[in-house]
Amino acid sequence: MRLVVAASILALSAAAAEARPITFATTAPADGTLVLPLASAADLATRGASLDAATREAVARALAAAKFDFKAKSSLSLRGLGAYDEILVLGATPAGGTLSAVEVQNLGGAAAKATAKSAKPVAFVAAGLPDPAQAAAGAALGGYRFAGYKAPKPDEARPTTPFVVVAPEAAAAQQAYARRGQALAEAVAFARDLTIEPANVIYPETFVERTRTAFQGVAGVTIEALDVPAMQKLGMNAILSVGQGSTRPPRMLVVEYRGPGAKGQPVVMAGKGITFDSGGTSLKPGSGMWKMKDDMAGAASVVGAVLSLAKSQAPVHVVAIAALAENMPDGGAARPGDVMKAYNGKSIERLNTDAEGRIVLADAVAYGERRFKPAAIVDLATLTGAVGTALGDDYAGLFSRHDGLVAQIEAAAKVTGEPVWRLPLHPSYAKDLESPIADIRDIAEGGGPGAGLGAHFIGFFVEPETPWAHLDIAAVTWSSEDQPTTPKGGTGYGVRLLDELARSFDAAAAARK
């Protein structure tokens, strides 16, 4: 008899983490921490206006004595000067002529991280910065913390005093942040939470529950979760073959958002949602297997992107399809050599059950294409270790047959600071995946270009004329170190990129090959 211990039985749920509130003002609070982003000592005259002359002079002397270089990521903490407990100077020299939105976000994120334990207000002086609302967005992203399951400690209480963005046009900045930045930060946090949660808490059914909760009260959204009988009726045998070894049944989650005034066909965003990947019958090594709880990061990000767009009521039409399954070994699990037909009738020979991500996405992209007739399909997946070998942990691998869609994704990546690098889809990959008994194999015998072969496999289930792109995000969904707007652990990579892509999407341009 199978025994399923539900998270509710374990009474396991993360305590809510109260983020420091973000507010806007034209003048800085009189005490607490004052954050001064400076590109040169001359910036003290404007951004240090809340300091008296003697304190400004003392800060200038301290900067000179420390030989502060004003470069990005440089910081200097000064205490005992004037009325503030701390004056935190951040280097704000732009890489180009002016600070980009990402650079301003990084300043806000760095300030939020550096002052995370400050019990008093934090004032970030944004006077003269290109877009103060971006500093607030950065602070929200950088201030993220997964609540976790540790017993609470009094000295670790989250500060309730505000992070104040100080700008001459504070009201306008606050409105800009409320229109987009706040929803985006909340959506990234949603994706990060799902990625970090343990697999006994997040599995296909609870992923769906979390999604429904997140979208409560959001206009323009419809949510549908296909269960096993529904998928059997539709012929989604690919995802069913992946989930058949687990006591947690798979789901195909569809979240559609049609914004005010949105016209045309939607952009479909498909995400790999393997809530735990043991490798199945082709079992993974035990070392590091715990991290396979994050194999659903693609699904978290596509749903997160739709959440951001819907909460900000963007005038776009988008669909997230999350292919959710657990890949586990038992007597009913799929075996190497099994053959099944995907949703669109194409047959698959599975040589390795640890190549399950492309299998669930075969049904997801084919279903999305047939049901929604989209203007484009973009899939996100923690698909291969090979992409990290090729690109390291700084870039997602980008594959596509459509140059026009690639150009739009690359532009969105640059704007959002979620970088991509295009890799080839060589015609020889089709031969590498030929099967003597099915339409396609999941892997090539003897190895080969793993990331490219995985991308080709997914593209096999999308009609050639449909603009399609695959993002292999395996190396960028989990960070081993803190960055200004990204914590250690789950990054939420892809939410910002897809949000920007949807807002700026040009269907005619995307179809260009």
N, C-alpha and C positions, 0 to 999 in steps of 0.2 A: 504494500500500500504506500502510495506517495504521500508525504506529509509536507505541506506548504506552510511555513511559518511567516505570516504576514507581518509587515512593519507595524501595523496597528496592534497586533498581539504583543509585540515586543515593546509597545508604548514608546516607539522610537520616532522622534520628530525633532528637527532642528529648531532650536529656539530662535525667535525672530530677532534679527540684528537691526537695531535702530541706527540708521545712518545719521550723521551730523546734518542738521538742516542747513540748506543753502539759501541765503537771502541776498538782497542787493541794497546798496545805499550810496548816497552821494558823498558821505563823509565816513571816516573810519571810527569804530568804537574807541573810547579813550584808554582802554587797557587791553590786556591779553597779548596776542601775538600779532605783529604787523609784518606782512610779507611784501617785500619789494622786489619785483622782477626788473632787473636793470641790465641794459645793454652797454652802459658806460656810466662813469661816475656823474656825468652831466644829467642823467635821468633822475638823480636825487632831487633836483630842483622841483620837478613836477610830482613824481611818485612819493617823494618824502615830504609833501606839503603839510601833512598832519603832525610832523615833528617840529619842535622849536629849532631855532637857528643853531643853538649850541649842540643839540643832539644830532642834527644833520651833519654838522662839522665833525662830530665824534665818529659818526658812521663813515664819513669820507676818509678820515684818518685810519680807521680800522681796515677799510678796503685797501688802502695804499699799503699799510703794514703787512697785510696778508698777501699782497701781490695778486689780488683777486682778478681772474682773467675774463669774467663776464660771459664765459662760454656756456652753452646749454649743458645742463647736468651739474654745473658748478654751484655750490651753495656755501653760505657763511652764516652761522648762527651767532648773534651778538646779544649778550645779556647785561643788565645793569646800566643801560643807556636810556635816559629819559623815563617816561611814565610806563612804557611797555615792559612786560615781563621778558619778551624776546622780540628782537628784530631779525627776521630771516631774509637774507638777500639771496635771490636766485639769479643765476646767469641767464640772460635773455637775448643773447646775440643771435640773430636769425641766420639760417644757412644761406638764404638768398637775400634779396633786398629788403623784404619785410617779413615779419613773422607769419607763418602759415597757420591755418586753423589747427592743424595737428600740433604745431609747436606751442600755441597758446593752451591747448588742452594739456599738453605735457607739463606746462608750468603750473596749471591748476592742480593737476594730479600730484605733482611733486610736493606742492604746498600741503595738500590734504594728507599725504602720507607722512610728511615730516611733522605735522601737528596733530596726528591722530589721537594722541593721549592728552592733549592740552584741555584742561577743564574750563578755560576761559575762552572768550570769543577769538576767532581768527579772522583778521582783515586782510584780504588779498587786494592790493592796489592795482587796478586794471586801467587806470587813466593812461590814454595814449596807445593802448593795445588795439589791434585791428577789430576784434570782436569779443568784448567782455563775456558774452554768453558762452563762448567756447571755454573760457576759464572755469565757469561753473560746471559745464559738462565734464571737463577734465577732472575737477574736484570730485564729482559724483562717481566717475569711473575709478579714479585713484583711491577714493575712500571706501570702496567696496571691501567687505569682509564677510566670508562665509560664516554663518553663525555657529555651525558645528554642534557637537554633542558632548562637549566637556562640561563638567559641573561648573556653574558660574562662580567667579571669584570677585569679591568687592572691588579689588584694585584694577579689574579689567572692565569696569563698566564703561559703556560707550558715552562719550561726552554729549550733552544735550545743548550746549551753547552753539551758536550758529557759525558757519563759515560764510563770511560776508564778502561779497564781491563789490569793491568800491569803484564806482565809475561815475563820471559826470552825467551820463544818460542812463542812470540806474533803472528807471522805469522801462525804457525801451529794451535794455538788456534782459531784464526780468521777463518781459513778454516774449522775446526771442528764445530764451531758454525754455519757457513754458510751452512754446509752440513745437519745439523739436528736441532740444537737448535733454530735457528731463525724461521724456518718453524713451529716448534712445538709451540713456543710462539705465533706466529700469529694465528695458528689454535685454541689455547686455547682462545685467545682474541675474535675470531669469535664466538665461542660457548658462551662465557660470554656475549657478546653483545646481541646475540639473546635471551638469557635467561632473561636479565635485561630489554630489550625493552618492552614497554607497549603493551597490546593486540590489541589496535587500530592501531599499527604500524606493529607488526608481527602477521600475521594470515597465513593460509596455502598458499595462493597465493604469499604473500610477502616473506615468508620463502623461497619459491622456487626461487624468484627473487634474494634474497640475496645470495643464494647458487650459482646461475649461475654467478653472479658478482664475487664472491670470487674465482671461478675456471677459470675465463677468462685467456687464455694464458697458462694454465697448461697442459702439455702433458700427454697423456695416459688415459684421462678421458672422459667418456660418461655420460650424464645426461638425464634422462627421468622423466617426471612428468605426472602420470596418472590422468586424470580429471574424473569427475563423469560419463560421458558416457563410458569411457574406463573401469572404475571400474565396472559399471553395466554389461558391456559385459563379463567381467571376473568373475562375480559372487562374488565380494568383498562386500557382503551385511553387513558384520560386521562393517567395518569402515563407510559405508554409513549410517548405523543406528545411529551411534554416531553423524555424521555431519548433519543429516536431520533437526535438530532444529535450525540451524544457517543460517544466510544470507551469511556466508562465506563458500563456498563449500570446501569439503575436497580434499586432494591430496595424492597420494602415490608417494613419491619421491624416485627415484632410482639413486644412484651415483656409478658408477663402475670405478675402477682404476686398470689397468694392467701395472705394472712397467716393466722396461727393464729386460729382461731375466726371468721374473716370469713364473713359471711352476705350473701345478697342479690346483686343484679346489680352488675357492676363499674361504676366510673367509667372511661370511655374518654378518654384524652388523646391527641389527634392533633397531630402536629407537622410543619410544612413543613420539608423537608430538602433544599433546593437547595444542593448542596455547592459549586457555583460558578454564578453567574448572569451570563452575558454578555448576556442579553436574547434570545439565539437569533437567528433571522432578523431580528427587530425589534431590531437591535443597540443596546446602550447606548452613550453617549458614553465615550470612553476615560478621561477624567479621573475619578479616584476609583473606577474599575471594580475595582481590587484588593480593595476592601473587600467586594465581593460574595462573598468566601469565607465571610462570616458569614451567608449567606442560609439556612443550615441551623440557625440558633440555636433555632428553635421545636422542631425534632426533638431537638436536644441537651438542651433543657430538659425535654421530656416524658419522655425516657429517664432523665435525671438525677433527676427527681422519683420515678420508680419505683425507681431505685437507692437513694435515700435511705430510702424507705418499706421496701424489702426488707432493706436492711442493718440497720435498726433493728427489723425483724420487727414492724412495725405491724399491728394486726388489721384490715386493709382488703383489698379486692379491687379492683385497678386494672389497666388495660391501657394501655400506650403503643404508639401506631402512628406510626412515622416514615416518611414518604413521601420517599424518597431518590432524587434524580436530579441530573444535571448539565444545565444549559440552555446548549447550545452550537450555533453555526451550522455546518452543512456541507451537502453536497449531499443528504443524507438527512434534514435537519432539517424540522420542521413549518413551514408557511407561513401567513401571515395569510390567513384565509378558509377554512382547513381545518376539516372537521367530523369529529367522532368520538363514539362512545358511551362513557359512563363505566360503571363497574362495575354500577350499578343500572339501566342501560338508557337513561338520559336522554342526549340528544344535546347536544353543545356546538359552537357556532361560535366559532372562535378568531380574533378580529380582530387581536390583538397578542400575539406570542409572548413578550413580556416580562411578560405577566400570567400567568406560569406557576405561581405558588404556589397560587392558588385551584384550578388545574387538578389538580395532584397531590393536593390536599386533598379534591377531589370524590370521588376513589376512596377515599381514606383514611377519611373520615367515613361514607361509604355502606357500606364493607366493615365497619367497626367496628360500625355499627348493626345490620347484618344478622347478622353472626357472633356478636356478644356480647350483643345485646339489652340494652344498658346502661341503668343508672339515669340517666345523664347523659353527654353528650359535651362536652368542652371542647377547642377547637383553639387552638394557638398558632402565629403566623406573622409573619415579617417581611414583611408583605403590601404595604403602601403607604407612599409618601412623604407622602401626604396626611394620615395620622394625626399625623405630626410637625408639619405645618403647623398642624393644629387644636389640638394639645395640648402641643407642645414636646417636650422629651426627659425630662420628669418622669413622665409617665403612659403606660400602655398603654391603647389604646382598647378598650372592652368593648361588645360587641353581643350581644343575646339576645332571644328571644321569651318568656322565662320569668323573671318577676320574682323568684320564689323562688330560682332558681339565681343570679341577679345578686346578691341579698342575701348569699348565702353566699360568693361570690367577693369581694365588697366587704369582707366581714368578714375573710376570710383575707388580703386585701391590706393591711388596716390592721394586723393582728397581725404581719405579716412585713415591713412597710416596703417592699413592692413595689406601689406605688399604681396604681390603675386609674381610669378615668373613663368612665362610660356614655355612649354615643353612640346616636343613633336608628337604627332600622331602619324607614324610612318605606315605606308601601305603594306609593308611586310608583316605588320602585326596581325593582319587577317589570316595569313598563312600559319603563323605561330599558334593561333588558337583554333585551327581546324580540327574537327573531331571526325573519326570514321563512322560514328553511330548517331551523332546529333548535329544540330546546326552550328554549335559553338562549344568550346571547352572553356572552363573558368580560368585555367592557367596554362602556361606552356610547359611541356615536359623539358627538363634540363635548364630551367631558369629563363633568363632573358630580361629585357627592360621592364621590370615589374610595374612601375608606375604607369608607363605608357600602355602596357598590355591591359592593365585594369581599366584605364580610361577607354581604350578601344572596346573592351567588352561592354561597358555601359552604353557607349555610343551605338553599338550594334542594335540596341533596342529602341533607338530613336530614328525616325525617318530622316534620310539625308537632307531633305529640304528644310527641315525644322531647325532654326538656330538653337544650338545646344553647346553648353560648356560644362566641363567637369573641373572642380576644384578639389585637389587632394590636399586635405588640411591635417594630415596625420602628424606632421612635425610642429604645428603651430597652435594646437588646441590646449596644450599643457605647458606651462612655463616653470622652469626650475629656479627662477629668480624674479624679484620684483622689478617692474618697470614703472614709469610715472603713472600710466593709466591702466596698467595690467598687474594683477597680483601673481604671486606664486600659485600654482595650481591651474584650474580651468580658466581659460582666457576669454571665452565667448567670441573667439575669432569668427568673423563672417557676418555678424549682425550688422555692424556699421557699414561694411562693404555692400551688402545686399540692400540695406536701407537706401544708401546713396544711389546704387544702380537702378532701383525701382523708380526713384524720384526723377532721375535724369534719363530714363530709358527712351530710346528712339527705335521703334520697331523696324522702320525701313532701313536704317543704318545697320541694325543687328543682322539683317538677312544677307548682308554683303559677304561673299566668300573670298 
